[in-house]
Amino acid sequence: MKVLFIGDIVGNPGRRALAGLLPRAKTEWGPFDFVVANVENAAGGFGLTEKVMEELFRQGLDAMTSGNHIWDN
């Protein structure tokens, strides 16, 4: 099984980076069976919203991890 784990995605800059880099990573190092990322700061650098969660799944994440900041939004 080949898993790609991405560290903390922080705010809009992190989400834009994911959108630009994940397809390239899948091409160069994939295929991956599972793509996981830490998203506890993905919404404006604090927490996660449903809208951002849906955006990240559309970008190709299969699962998300979090930490204490997940509840900030």
C-alpha positions in Angstrom: 0.0 0.0 0.0 1.3 3.4 -1.0 0.2 6.4 1.2 1.0 10.0 0.7 0.7 12.0 4.0 0.8 15.8 3.7 1.6 18.0 6.7 -0.4 20.9 8.0 -2.3 22.8 5.3 -2.5 26.4 6.5 -5.2 28.7 5.1 -5.8 29.7 1.5 -2.1 29.7 0.6 -1.8 26.0 1.8 -4.9 25.0 -0.1 -3.6 26.7 -3.3 -0.3 24.9 -2.8 -2.1 21.6 -2.4 -4.2 22.2 -5.6 -1.0 22.9 -7.6 1.3 20.3 -6.1 -0.9 17.2 -5.5 -1.6 16.4 -9.1 2.2 16.6 -9.8 3.0 14.4 -6.8 0.5 11.9 -8.0 2.1 11.9 -11.5 5.7 11.8 -10.3 5.5 9.5 -7.3 2.1 7.8 -7.5 -0.1 6.1 -7.9 -1.1 6.4 -4.2 -3.7 4.1 -2.6 -4.5 6.8 -0.1 -3.8 10.6 0.3 -4.1 12.0 3.8 -3.4 15.5 5.1 -3.5 17.4 8.3 -6.2 20.1 8.0 -6.5 21.6 11.5 -5.5 25.1 10.2 -7.0 24.9 6.6 -9.7 27.5 7.1 -8.0 30.8 7.4 -5.2 29.3 9.5 -7.7 28.3 12.2 -9.8 25.2 12.2 -11.9 23.7 9.4 -15.2 24.6 7.8 -17.5 22.4 5.8 -16.8 24.4 2.7 -13.1 24.0 3.0 -13.4 20.3 3.8 -15.4 19.8 0.6 -12.8 21.8 -1.4 -10.0 19.6 0.0 -11.8 16.3 -0.8 -12.4 17.6 -4.4 -8.7 18.3 -4.7 -8.0 14.7 -4.0 -7.7 14.0 -0.3 -9.0 10.7 0.9 -8.8 11.4 4.6 -8.0 14.2 6.9 -6.3 14.4 10.3 -6.5 17.3 12.8 -5.4 18.5 16.2 -6.6 21.0 18.8 -7.2 23.8 16.3 -9.9 21.9 14.5 -12.5 23.5 16.8 -11.4 27.1 16.1 -14.1 27.6 13.5 
